[in-house]
Amino acid sequence: MTLAVLLLTVTGCSDADVPSFTRAQATEQANELVNEVAEVIGNAKVVNPSILSTPCSSSSDESGQVRYISAAYQISLPKPADAGTFRKVRDHWSSLGWKITEDWYKADIREGSVSAKEDGHCSFTVVSTDSPNLLAVLSASGCYRETDWPTT
């Protein structure tokens, strides 16, 4: 499973008609959360960040100004990911009160995924990659209204 394919599965968050973030806040939240995941896993390092601003498809505002942050990262691990790696992330997100929407690990192929929604607004996924020592972290922020949108 490659990161490029996984990016297609992350969509913008709901409640697009009432943007609650600024672009900077949404970007900062994505960065903080991926660093938190690396800390929870232990001795892991965040690499290869990719952050995009994307129109919220659920918005009734057709100006294109209501957007969300779609972010993808990799986490480099000191040893191959196993069921315990995904369990740590799941337990951490559960302790924050997030709703776990996906949680699986297949030992025979050494692949897994855990996904969560925070307050129904933002989604986060940690998933295996082709390398046993790399995980992909995908996130979609809550919607925000672009404040520096071109006027022409």
Backbone torsions as a table, in degrees:
resi	resn	phi	psi	omega
1	MET	NA	128.1	-177.2
2	THR	-105.9	158.4	-178.3
3	LEU	-63.4	-37.7	-179.3
4	ALA	-59.0	-40.2	178.5
5	VAL	-68.3	-40.0	-176.9
6	LEU	-66.4	-30.7	-179.9
7	LEU	-59.6	-28.6	-179.6
8	LEU	-70.9	-18.0	-176.5
9	THR	-88.8	-10.1	-178.7
10	VAL	-95.4	125.5	-179.8
11	THR	-121.4	165.8	-179.4
12	GLY	-64.2	161.1	-176.5
13	CYS	-85.4	166.5	-177.9
14	SER	-78.9	-174.7	-179.9
15	ASP	60.0	39.2	-177.3
16	ALA	-66.9	-21.9	-177.9
17	ASP	-75.8	-12.1	179.0
18	VAL	-127.7	74.0	-178.9
19	PRO	-58.2	131.9	-175.8
20	SER	-115.9	-1.5	-177.4
21	PHE	-122.9	159.6	162.9
22	THR	-97.4	165.9	178.7
23	ARG	-59.7	-42.9	-179.7
24	ALA	-62.8	-41.0	179.8
25	GLN	-66.6	-41.4	180.0
26	ALA	-65.2	-41.0	178.4
27	THR	-66.5	-43.7	179.2
28	GLU	-62.0	-41.3	179.4
29	GLN	-61.6	-45.0	179.8
30	ALA	-60.7	-44.7	179.9
31	ASN	-64.4	-42.9	179.3
32	GLU	-62.6	-43.0	-176.4
33	LEU	-68.0	-38.3	178.6
34	VAL	-69.1	-37.1	176.3
35	ASN	-66.1	-34.9	176.5
36	GLU	-64.3	-41.5	178.2
37	VAL	-61.9	-44.6	178.9
38	ALA	-60.8	-39.1	178.7
39	GLU	-66.9	-42.4	179.7
40	VAL	-62.5	-41.3	179.5
41	ILE	-66.8	-40.2	178.4
42	GLY	93.7	130.6	179.1
43	ASN	53.5	30.4	-179.9
44	ALA	-107.5	155.8	-176.9
45	LYS	-129.3	132.6	177.9
46	VAL	-79.2	129.0	179.3
47	VAL	-136.5	162.7	172.9
48	ASN	53.0	55.7	178.2
49	PRO	-71.2	145.7	174.3
50	SER	-141.9	116.2	-175.8
51	ILE	-124.8	125.8	-178.9
52	LEU	-125.1	144.9	171.0
53	SER	-97.7	124.7	-172.2
54	THR	-130.4	141.2	177.8
55	PRO	-61.1	141.3	176.1
56	CYS	-78.0	116.7	-177.6
57	SER	-72.1	-20.7	-178.3
58	SER	-88.8	1.5	-178.0
59	SER	-81.1	141.6	173.8
60	SER	-84.2	-7.6	176.7
61	ASP	-80.4	113.1	-176.3
62	GLU	-91.5	9.2	-178.0
63	SER	-73.9	-18.3	-174.8
64	GLY	84.9	-2.0	-179.0
65	GLN	-80.1	-22.1	178.4
66	VAL	-88.1	114.6	-170.0
67	ARG	-134.5	173.2	172.8
68	TYR	-139.3	161.5	176.9
69	ILE	-94.6	123.3	173.8
70	SER	-108.0	116.4	-174.9
71	ALA	-123.3	145.3	175.9
72	ALA	-136.2	137.2	179.6
73	TYR	-138.5	168.1	166.8
74	GLN	-120.9	148.1	174.3
75	ILE	-117.2	120.9	178.7
76	SER	-85.9	126.8	-175.5
77	LEU	-105.7	146.8	177.5
78	PRO	-72.4	-21.1	177.7
79	LYS	-144.0	160.7	-178.4
80	PRO	-57.0	145.0	176.8
81	ALA	-65.5	145.8	175.9
82	ASP	-139.6	-175.6	-178.3
83	ALA	-56.6	-36.2	179.9
84	GLY	-63.9	-33.0	178.6
85	THR	-61.8	-48.8	-179.2
86	PHE	-69.7	-34.4	178.5
87	ARG	-63.8	-40.2	178.3
88	LYS	-59.5	-45.4	-179.9
89	VAL	-65.5	-46.9	178.9
90	ARG	-58.2	-47.0	-179.1
91	ASP	-63.8	-38.1	178.5
92	HIS	-64.0	-49.6	-179.7
93	TRP	-63.4	-39.0	177.0
94	SER	-61.9	-39.9	-179.5
95	SER	-65.3	-22.8	177.1
96	LEU	-85.1	-3.5	179.9
97	GLY	86.6	13.4	179.8
98	TRP	-79.0	150.0	178.5
99	LYS	-84.9	121.2	177.5
100	ILE	-80.0	122.7	-176.6
101	THR	-106.8	-14.8	176.6
102	GLU	-154.5	139.4	-179.4
103	ASP	-160.2	105.2	178.5
104	TRP	-154.0	155.5	173.6
105	TYR	-150.9	131.0	178.1
106	LYS	-114.3	106.4	-176.0
107	ALA	-62.9	-35.2	-176.4
108	ASP	-64.9	-28.2	177.8
109	ILE	-113.5	2.2	178.5
110	ARG	52.6	48.3	177.5
111	GLU	-131.2	148.5	178.8
112	GLY	-160.0	173.5	178.7
113	SER	-159.4	143.3	171.4
114	VAL	-139.4	132.5	-178.9
115	SER	-129.7	151.2	179.6
116	ALA	-147.6	156.7	171.9
117	LYS	-119.0	135.8	179.9
118	GLU	-104.3	116.7	-179.8
119	ASP	52.6	23.8	179.5
120	GLY	70.4	3.7	-176.0
121	HIS	-104.7	-37.5	-173.7
122	CYS	-124.1	150.2	179.1
123	SER	-126.5	149.6	-178.0
124	PHE	-141.2	140.8	178.7
125	THR	-138.0	135.5	168.7
126	VAL	-114.7	127.4	-174.3
127	VAL	-143.0	152.8	177.1
128	SER	-63.3	156.2	172.4
129	THR	-122.0	-173.8	177.9
130	ASP	-66.5	-20.8	178.4
131	SER	-100.6	130.6	179.7
132	PRO	-67.5	-15.2	-179.7
133	ASN	-102.6	13.0	176.3
134	LEU	-130.8	136.0	171.1
135	LEU	-115.7	150.2	172.4
136	ALA	-99.4	139.2	174.0
137	VAL	-121.2	122.6	-179.2
138	LEU	-118.0	138.3	178.0
139	SER	-142.1	151.2	174.5
140	ALA	-131.2	122.1	-176.9
141	SER	-81.1	175.4	168.2
142	GLY	-69.3	162.8	-179.0
143	CYS	-74.2	151.9	176.2
144	TYR	-139.9	160.3	175.5
145	ARG	-98.1	124.2	-179.8
146	GLU	-63.7	123.8	-176.6
147	THR	-93.2	-18.5	-179.4
148	ASP	-112.4	36.5	-177.8
149	TRP	-67.8	136.7	179.2
150	PRO	-60.7	140.0	-178.2
151	THR	-94.5	-6.3	-179.8
152	THR	-108.2	NA	NA
